[in-house]
């Protein structure tokens, strides 16, 4: 009687796929995956300026809505403080339009919003300290100037790593669409272009930005001013729907001028 012998089969790479760790996305790729319809993020920002004997501080809260690889709307609220009169301003920005409410643009009776501007060049931005946080290429370019990195603790329920570096205003203009918009498409020149912006980015384990801190000096004649902007982002991927104000609740861009302040 012939007995069949079991022949062992060698399988190479057994379990490799199960044990291999997936390569984490780059920060630019992680951001790109967020820029889809009706998702968004919230950013709380503190801007502090100091010169000898004086300090001013402003707080903003921004909700950004994404879609088709970009920012489709922002809702920016200033927080009332001794440096900000009440009612604190609020701005809704969509492509081509900006709406406003608050002390800076008082609406006439029966209206809630003022159409502050209509301009085809207007677009909503998610930025802090001139760094465009909704542009993957801009984020990649800023991170390319990293000088050091270290553990950054936990933010928004994720462990973070702090990346730190610096670049000049001239360099920032070249890589940040938001910074270019702020300067009306006119590149900085002379000493202004050479001002150095120091930055820190806290990236979560998912490679999304959770905090940004920027600082830079400013010289106005004999006045020396230091600026620091500290922004924290949370709720990446939250469902977001920023509605355009209706015509019935909106005053025209000139109507507010005749309203009581």
KAQUI-V169447 format. One record per pair of residues at least 12 apart in sequence whose C-alpha atoms are under 7 Angstrom apart, sorted by the first residue. I is the first residue (numbers start at 1). J is the second residue. Records with the same first field share a line. If there is no record, write none. Layout:
# KAQUI-V169447
I: J / J
This chain:
# KAQUI-V169447
26: 207
27: 207 / 208
28: 136 / 137 / 139 / 140
30: 207 / 208
31: 136 / 208
32: 69 / 136
34: 237
35: 66 / 67 / 68 / 69 / 70
36: 66 / 67 / 68 / 69
37: 66 / 67 / 68
38: 65 / 66 / 67 / 239 / 240 / 241
39: 65 / 66 / 237 / 238 / 239 / 240
40: 64 / 65 / 66 / 236 / 237 / 238 / 239 / 240
41: 63 / 64 / 233 / 234 / 235 / 236 / 237 / 238
42: 62 / 63 / 64 / 233 / 234 / 235
43: 61 / 62 / 63 / 231 / 232 / 233 / 234
44: 60 / 61 / 62 / 231 / 232 / 233
45: 59 / 60 / 61 / 229 / 230 / 231 / 232
46: 58 / 59 / 60 / 229 / 230 / 231
47: 59 / 228 / 229 / 230
48: 227 / 228 / 229
49: 225 / 226 / 227 / 228
50: 225 / 226 / 227
51: 224 / 225 / 226
56: 83
59: 78 / 79
60: 76 / 77 / 78 / 79
61: 76 / 77 / 78
62: 74 / 75 / 76 / 77
63: 75 / 76
64: 126
65: 240 / 241 / 242
70: 134
71: 124 / 125 / 134
72: 94 / 95 / 124
73: 93 / 94 / 124 / 242
74: 92 / 93 / 94 / 124
75: 91 / 92 / 93
76: 90 / 91 / 92
77: 89 / 90 / 91
78: 90
85: 103
86: 103
87: 102 / 103
88: 102 / 103
89: 101 / 102 / 103 / 104
90: 102
93: 123 / 124
94: 123 / 124
95: 122 / 123 / 124
96: 118 / 119 / 120 / 121 / 122 / 123
97: 117 / 118 / 119 / 122
98: 115 / 116 / 117 / 118
99: 113 / 114 / 115 / 116
100: 113 / 114 / 115 / 116
101: 113 / 114
103: 261
105: 256
106: 256 / 259 / 260 / 261
107: 251 / 256 / 259
108: 255 / 256 / 259
111: 249 / 250 / 251
112: 249 / 250
113: 249 / 250 / 251
114: 250 / 251 / 252 / 253 / 256
115: 250 / 251 / 252 / 253
116: 253
117: 253
125: 178
127: 178
128: 231
129: 214 / 229
130: 178 / 179
131: 176 / 178 / 179
132: 176 / 177 / 178
138: 175 / 176
141: 175
145: 165 / 166
146: 163 / 164 / 165
147: 164 / 165
148: 163 / 164 / 165
149: 161 / 162 / 163 / 164
150: 162 / 163
152: 202
155: 210
156: 210 / 234
158: 204 / 205
159: 204 / 205
160: 202 / 203 / 204 / 205
161: 202 / 203 / 204
162: 200 / 201 / 202 / 203
163: 200 / 201 / 202
164: 199 / 200 / 201
165: 198 / 199 / 200
166: 196 / 197 / 198 / 199
167: 196 / 197 / 198
168: 193 / 194 / 195 / 196 / 197
169: 188 / 193 / 194 / 195 / 196 / 197
170: 188 / 193 / 194
173: 187
196: 216
197: 214 / 215 / 216
198: 214 / 215 / 216
199: 213 / 214 / 215
200: 212 / 213 / 214
201: 213
209: 233
210: 232 / 233 / 234
211: 231 / 232 / 233
212: 230 / 231 / 232
213: 229 / 230 / 231
214: 228 / 229 / 230
215: 227 / 228 / 229
216: 228
